[in-house]
């Protein structure tokens, strides 16, 4: 395997200790960073993929798992971004197990939000017959990050959002005291309000959402 060592070599060569400390502080010291910012990281990743395209294409799940097992947060971002790119329009039913692994490993809002929208959301677009069962399972999980993913997976759906399912999941978690759940409910409703504001306003008025969820949902309304 050449892709991962090449990526690691570039990250080590471009390490920035000052930025690393700032990034670690921003993430409440939950993760270690090389200190490589998004634009540079994506450039390095693009070049490493270009040099090892066949290897990445043929072994995307294995590569993503290796990257996700590594210490620095930049590897986790690369795992998610590469998996999302090369699995798009090629998801298998069995991939839901690996997607669940991604959500529940190295979990924080920065990883879970990307996975919910760009991986879980895309997977369920390609396998719509699995949507209700999958979201029901994630929503009922004891893992808060799976709950958050079940609320946010439709962020990219726009006018194709299944409003009934969205409201159902939000309602199931409306009494949660978890900050990240309350924020997710408000964010998901705010995004859908761009396409059906009346429905969202009605939900906020009638569903007894937590104040933070209400505030986030109506953020762009006067």
C-alpha positions in Angstrom: 0.0 0.0 0.0 1.6 3.3 -1.2 -1.2 5.8 -0.8 -1.2 6.0 3.1 2.6 6.3 3.5 2.7 9.0 0.9 -0.1 10.9 2.5 1.6 10.6 5.9 5.0 11.7 4.5 3.4 14.9 3.1 1.6 15.6 6.3 4.8 15.3 8.3 6.7 17.5 5.9 4.0 20.2 6.1 3.5 20.0 9.9 2.8 23.4 11.5 3.0 23.3 15.3 1.5 26.7 15.8 -1.6 25.9 13.8 -1.7 22.4 15.3 -2.1 23.9 18.8 -4.8 26.3 17.6 -6.7 23.6 15.9 -6.4 21.3 18.9 -7.7 24.1 21.2 -10.6 24.7 18.8 -11.6 21.1 19.1 -11.3 21.2 22.9 -8.1 19.0 22.7 -10.1 15.9 21.7 -7.8 15.2 18.8 -4.1 15.7 17.8 -3.4 17.7 14.6 -0.5 18.1 12.2 -1.7 21.7 11.9 -2.5 21.5 8.2 -5.5 23.7 7.2 -8.3 22.6 5.0 -7.2 24.0 1.6 -3.6 22.6 2.0 -4.9 19.3 3.3 -7.2 18.8 0.3 -4.4 19.7 -2.1 -2.1 17.1 -0.5 -4.9 14.5 -0.6 -5.6 15.3 -4.2 -2.0 14.8 -5.2 -1.7 11.5 -3.2 -4.8 10.2 -4.9 -3.6 11.2 -8.3 -0.4 9.2 -7.7 -2.2 6.1 -6.4 -5.6 6.3 -8.2 -5.9 2.6 -9.0 -5.0 1.6 -5.4 -7.5 4.0 -3.9 -10.3 3.0 -6.3 -9.8 -0.7 -5.6 -9.4 -0.5 -1.9 -11.4 2.5 -0.7 -13.0 0.9 2.4 -9.8 -0.6 3.6 -7.9 2.6 3.0 -10.5 4.6 4.8 -10.4 2.2 7.8 -6.6 2.5 8.0 -6.7 6.3 7.9 -9.4 6.3 10.5 -7.3 4.2 12.8 -4.4 6.8 12.7 -3.8 9.3 15.4 -3.9 12.8 13.8 -7.3 14.3 12.9 -6.2 15.2 9.3 -6.1 11.5 8.5 -9.7 11.1 9.7 -10.8 14.0 7.4 -9.0 12.4 4.5 -10.7 9.0 5.2 -14.2 10.6 5.1 -13.5 12.7 2.1 -12.0 9.9 0.1 -14.6 7.4 1.0 -17.4 9.9 0.1 -15.8 10.6 -3.3 -15.1 7.0 -4.4 -18.2 5.4 -3.0 -20.6 7.9 -4.5 -23.0 6.1 -6.9 -21.3 2.8 -5.9 -22.7 2.1 -2.5 -23.6 -1.5 -1.6 -26.3 -2.4 0.9 -23.7 -3.8 3.3 -21.8 -0.4 3.4 -24.2 0.7 6.1 -22.1 -1.2 8.6 -19.0 0.7 7.7 -20.9 4.0 7.7 -22.1 3.3 11.2 -18.5 2.5 12.2 -17.4 5.9 10.8 -20.0 7.8 12.7 -19.3 6.0 16.0 -15.5 6.1 15.8 -13.4 9.3 16.4 -16.8 11.0 16.9 -17.3 14.7 17.2 -19.5 17.2 15.4 -16.9 17.9 12.6 -16.8 14.2 11.5 -20.4 13.3 12.2 -21.8 16.2 10.3 -19.8 15.4 7.2 -20.6 11.8 7.3 -24.3 12.4 7.9 -24.7 14.6 4.9 -22.1 13.4 2.4 -22.0 9.7 3.2 -25.1 8.5 5.0 -27.3 10.9 3.1 -25.8 9.7 -0.3 -26.1 6.1 0.7 -29.8 6.4 1.5 -30.4 8.3 -1.8 -28.9 5.2 -3.6 -30.8 2.8 -1.4 -34.1 4.6 -0.5 -35.8 1.3 0.4 -33.5 1.2 3.4 -34.2 4.8 4.6 -36.9 4.3 7.2 -35.5 1.2 8.7 -32.0 2.7 8.9 -33.0 6.0 10.3 -35.3 4.4 12.8 -32.4 2.3 14.1 -30.0 5.2 14.3 -32.6 7.4 15.9 -33.3 4.8 18.6 -29.7 4.1 19.3 -28.1 5.0 22.7 -25.3 6.6 20.8 -25.8 10.3 20.6 -23.8 10.7 17.4 -26.0 8.2 15.6 -29.0 10.2 16.8 -27.5 13.4 15.4 -26.7 11.7 12.1 -30.4 10.5 11.8 -31.5 14.1 12.2 -29.0 15.6 9.7 -28.7 13.1 6.9 -31.2 15.0 4.7 -29.3 18.2 4.8 -28.4 17.9 1.1 -31.8 16.7 0.0 -33.3 20.2 -0.4 -36.8 20.1 -1.8 -36.6 16.3 -1.9 -36.6 16.1 1.9 -38.9 13.6 3.4 -40.6 16.1 5.7 -42.6 13.4 7.5 -39.5 11.5 8.4 -37.6 14.7 9.4 -40.3 15.9 11.7 -40.7 12.4 13.2 -37.0 12.2 14.1 -36.9 15.7 15.5 -40.0 14.9 17.6 -38.4 11.8 18.9 -35.5 13.8 20.3 -37.1 17.1 21.1 -36.7 16.6 24.9 -33.0 15.7 24.7 -30.7 17.7 27.0 -27.8 17.1 24.6 -26.5 20.3 23.1 -25.5 18.6 19.9 -29.0 17.1 19.5 -30.8 20.4 20.2 -28.5 22.1 17.7 -29.0 19.4 15.1 -32.8 19.7 15.3 -32.7 23.4 14.8 -30.2 23.2 11.9 -32.2 20.5 10.1 -35.4 22.4 10.4 -33.8 25.7 9.4 -32.5 24.1 6.2 -35.9 22.6 5.3 -37.5 26.0 6.0 -35.8 27.2 2.8 -38.2 25.0 0.9 -41.3 24.9 3.2 -41.2 27.6 5.8 -44.8 27.3 6.8 -44.4 23.6 7.8 -41.3 24.4 9.9 -43.0 27.3 11.6 -45.9 25.1 12.4 -43.6 22.4 13.9 -41.8 25.0 16.0 -45.1 26.4 17.3 -46.7 23.0 18.1 -43.9 20.6 19.0 -42.6 21.9 22.3 -39.0 22.0 21.1 -36.2 23.0 23.4 -35.5 26.8 23.3 -32.1 26.2 21.5 -33.8 24.1 18.8 -36.5 26.8 18.3 -33.9 29.5 18.1 -31.8 27.7 15.5 -34.8 26.6 13.5 -36.1 30.2 13.2 -32.7 31.9 12.9 -33.4 33.4 9.5 -37.0 34.5 10.3 -37.8 37.9 11.8 
